[in-house]
């Protein structure tokens, strides 16, 4: 078959044959890419071309073919081979630990993998699914990754990492459904480093080996920050390609050659059309927040990009929800994928977030916001969502005039200003940030005490993702939402509250009984107390420069 993507498609030593073989070795045995030459090819159970000990066959590694031990990382080999093989195949059956230090323990009918998945609310689909890991060491990552985990204070894999790493390291396509803040970024980035390490080094003029597509520049930048933390130890280069920033440095990175590109669809297409890079070497593709990309109308751009990538790639498809259009696209892009769901694929809110819904009129919002800030403001970070760019700047301007240290961020702000606002917010210098939905997805800021939906969003998906900015990584948080008669879809909101064990306000229940079910959107309808309008971009951009008025109110 003629291939216009990469001549190695029919090569017996191509990445599809090499993708997992390296994972059979202890971390220190993973060889570096061979400079300027073809990558080595390995035969399972045979000697390595580096003169080291033989690569063990897949069934002797950890507890599944890849990704960790069923009874313990070192004790798994002591299980009788026939029973072990049945366990790996998912057939269950009781078995005992004969020599792994378990004292003759007898394990349950379906094994520890099932117990682990049930305990961590993991649902899986697919054939020959590897068992989840329980400790970082079981993933067989290089030692320097384990050192980074320790330095960052990571104790154990999150549920999506526990199951996602063994799946991705098999080289199979993967669908991952998990709420925001679940640790999914590392769930696909670390296997990307392993994948890249198994490929021939880039030649002059070649494009990336791994491509990560993200819906917003904020998310792309945050992915890049994680990539740098680990990539510097693996000697793997990455760059971030997104709009709103100068093209020069991005073009320079692409021309020099990078193994991993993290990009928003629009800017990447610009780079491809200008022939600053190409996708012929891409064998590892990640679509992060696929549901959000479809919501933002990126489907044509995604299709255009995927059409330029070799068809035998490995694709990882990540989403927080699983609506029909997201599933349809996955069916077209993925082949025989694993599927892992953390919690439920249905839309639901993080149960560690206390949700407070208050019914009011538009005119009551600002005064209620001030009372709320006086109650909760102690220097902690507070994120306020407003539906429109104009309303975002109006609220920011008024808060600053009233003495509150607030800054705004939205799509009309320059990239430099957005970076400055995010930096001040993350550091706590400006602990109040007002944002449109441009920051609702992908914003990863630690220790956000509460989220305020000044304007209730136009979709419940946005509501769930907005409030997901607090209560991350197992922490608790609070989300306040100002709900008006102009909003609708109360029944579905009530369902989300009930599923999360939250109190349904009597006013909201009464409103639901008397209203229709179509979702409506209310603008901020902010009243600026006669202090001027905000109609053009220059005045909008100036909201962050308003001097703080009066005495600090907290």
Buried (B, 14 or more C-beta within 10 A) or exposed (E): EEEEBBEBBEBEBBBBBBBBBBBBBEBEBBBEBEEEEEBBEBEBEEEBEEEEEBBBEBBBBBBBBBBBBBBBBEBBBBBEEEBBEBBBEBEBEEBBBEEBEBEEEEBEEBBBBBEBBEEBEBBBEBEEBBBBBBBBBBBBBBEBBBEBBEEEEBEEBBBBBBBBBBBBBBBBBBBBBBBBBBBBBBBBBBBBBBBBBBBBBBEEEBBBBBBBBBBBBBBBBBBBEBBEBBBEBBEBBBBBBBBBBEBEEBBEBBEEBBBBBBBBBEBBBBBBEEEBBBBBBBBBBBBBBBBBBBBBEBBEBBEBBBEBBBEBBBBBBBBBBBBEEBBEBBEEBBEEBBBBBBBBBEBBBBBBBBBBBBBBEBEEBBEBBBEBBEEBBEEEBBBBBBBBBBBBBBBBBBBBBBBBBBBBBBBBBEBEBBBBBBEBBBEEEBBBBBBBBBBBBBBBBEEBBBBBBBBBBBBBBBBBBBBBBBBBEEBEBBBBBBBBBBBBBBEBBBBBBEBBEBEBBEEBBEBBEEBEEEBBBBEBBBEBEEEEEBEEEEBBBEBBEBEBEEEEBE
